[in-house]
Amino acid sequence: MSSRRSGTTVSRIKTGSFERKLSLTRAGLFAGTRMASHMATNWWGSKDRREARRRAMLSNQARFLVEELGRLKGSVVKIGQVMALYGEHFLPEEVTEALHTLEDQTTSLAWPSIERVLTEELGAGRLAELEIDPEPIGAASLGQVHRAVRRRDGLELVLKVQYPGVADAVDSDLNAVAQLLKVARLVNFGPEFDDWLEEVRDMMHREVDYRLEARTTEKFRAMLASDPRFIVPRVLPEYSSRQVIASTYEHGHSVASPEVRALPLHRRSALGRAALELFFRELFVWGEIQTDPNFGNYRIRIAGEAGEDPGHDRIVLLDFGAVQSYSDAFLAPVIQMIRASYEQDLEAVIDGGVKLRFMSPEWPREVLETFGRVCMSVLEPLARDRGQWPAHAVNARGEYRWKQSDLPSRVARDAARSAISRYFRVPPKEFVFLNRKLIGVYTFIAVLQAEFNGEDLLRRYLYSESQAPDIASTTQSTKA
């Protein structure tokens, strides 16, 4: 039953407020001194050379701090990872690049420490009902996962066990990391950064609330129960608690595995369509979105394999700790921008951006229009007018080639080349997380190397049949 993993093991994780603050403060002061020394001496040479030295120093500074964060583990590492994903609007590029190197998959907590948590949370009697593999199948910054078998009936399950003390350290860890960034002169504090920091705080508290995650998992399982394309594990409340989530073990292959790559194109495309439709359902119907794009949260169960239903390849959905609920007040202008992009209504796109507060009616008209067109280009795979698709993004059947299109990179380049950067405002925190989810969905489909047109799916969720615009009059030309 054991699924062995490589990596080191530690006997405990520092979660005491004093020892963690001391480590972070010491690192911050050292980094701040290094930066001050650099600023005092970096006066000579051309402007370009001074800038190159400044960026090199910033990169070294960030790498040093990331090494310190990695040694502490626990929520500090998770905070660093969240900042890497969502902090590009607040942190220098060198800092986010360094934060992306945080690796939490190689160190696990030794079994005696995990066993103590399980005994305290579940009781010796419940624990005796299970045969638990002491070797974890996955280890992350906040906890680790162990496979188990229920002795009486052979049911396979997994136990997600939170590291002791992690939940209590979230606030002090986040405050300490923010202070470290400030002391090291890697970020400028202000109202927008503070607002974003509070969103990270709320996200972290949701991630360590295992009872909330268990309820959310069951909610999504119920919502997707009638859709054969998806599998959501069943939570076992009798083995779950404040620090433990027990759920059925759901096997599957990673999205990038050779087994999935070997599937015929039409089956990979069907999986891609399923992922896109799930996102539309989250956005347009439920208003609740799983915002973590980590591919570790997904598995592919191949039809006909190991006795599986031969009718459908299925996506296994794991880890519902990062689900966010969105208000109608926020979603209304987002959906307005999507609908306007679909209908090629530039004015309505701009109006939606103004309502979301990252565009301003005072901007020059040229900047507003450029920004609006960049926003509209994000919907390229879902467009009615396929004549705008680049030739390399279309196959011989007129279908969109998600991987070959390289859409995210092209959108980023267009934004960088325009005058947007001089006027761009930090978007609302809700939009940052939603944007990351969309990029995650597009990347998921690209990794599958799927080829399909998503216009019909978007159209279905944007309109009722009576509201849908007449596509017969819309150009459907393609470039072969």
C-alpha positions, 0 to 999 in steps of 0.5 A: 500500500505504501507510496514512498516519497523521497526527501528529508524528515524533521522531528519538529517544526518551529511554531513558537512565536518567539523563536520564529520572530527571532529568526525572521527579525535576525534575517531582516536586520542582516538583509537591511544592513546589506541593502543599506551598505549597497546603497551607500556605495552604489554611486559610481558608474553609469546609470545602466551599471548602477541599475544592473548592480541594484537589481543583482543586489535585490536578487541576492537579497531576495534569495537570502531571505527565501532561504531563511523562510524555507528553514522555518517551514510551517505557515511561513513557507505557505505565506511565501508561496502565496506572495509569489503567486499573487504579489507581482503587483506589490513586490519587485520581480526579483522577489517574486522570482525568488519566492517561486523557488520555495520548495515544500515537497522534500521535508516531512514531519517524522511519524511519531509527531504525526501519530501524536496529532492523530491520537490527540485529535481522533482518540486511540480507539478510532485510530485503531480502526485504521492501518496507516502508512507512516510514510507520507505520500505528500508533504506541504508547508501546512501539513502532510498526507498519509494513506490508510486502510479501514481494517473492517472493510478495506476502504482506502482513504487518505488522512491530511494531517495539519502540523501542530501549532501551524494554525496558531502561528498564522497571524504572527508569521504573516506580520513577521514576514511583512516586517521582514520585507519592510526591514530588508527594503524589499517592499513599500508599505501603503494602503493597497499593500495592507489591503492585499496583506489582509486578504492573504491573512484571510486566505491563510486562516481559511487554509488552516480551517480543516472543518471549513475545508471538509464542509466545502469539499462535501458541498462541491461533491454534492454540486458535481454528483450528477456530472460523470466527468468529475470525482470529488473525494468523500469526507469521512467525518468519523476520522476528521477533526480540527486538524485532520481531514479524512477522505476516500483515496481517489487514484489517478494520474498527474495531468502531465503524466505519460499516460495522459499525454498518450490519450488520443487528442479527442479525449484530451480535448474532452478533459480540457472542455470539462475543466473550462466548463467547471470554471464557468460553472464556478463563476457564473452559477455558484459564485464560489471558485477554487482559486489555487491553480496548483496542478497537484490539486488535480488527477486524471482517471483514465476510462477503462483503466483498473475497472473504471467506467469505459465511458469517461475519462474523469478529473479528480478534484482535490484540496478545497482549502482555497475556495473563495466566495464572490459577491454579486457586487464584484461578479457583476462588472467581471461578467460585464467585461466578459460579455462585452469582450465576447460581443466586441463592445470596447466601451462596455469593457472599459466601463467594467474596468472602471467599476472594478477600480483598476481603470479610471475615466480620467486616463487618456482615451488611447490608454483606455482603449489599449487596456480594453483591447488587452482585456478582450484578447484574453477571451481569444479561445472563446471568440465568435470571430475566429478570423482574429486567431493567429495561424499557428493557433488553429488546426486543420479543422478550425479548432483552437490549439491551446498550447501552441497559441501561447496566449498568456505570454502574448497578452503579457507582452502586449500589456508590457509594450503599451502605455498601460504600465504608466497608468495601471492601478493595482486591481482589487484583491478579488480580481487578482485571485480570479485572474490567477484561476483563469491562467491556471485553467488555460495552463491546465488545458495547454498541458493537456495539449487540447484542441477545441473551441470554447465559444459554445461553452461561454455562450451557454453560460453568458446567455439564455437561449432567448438572449443569445446573439445571432451568430449566423451573422458573425464571421466564423472564418478560420486560418488553417 
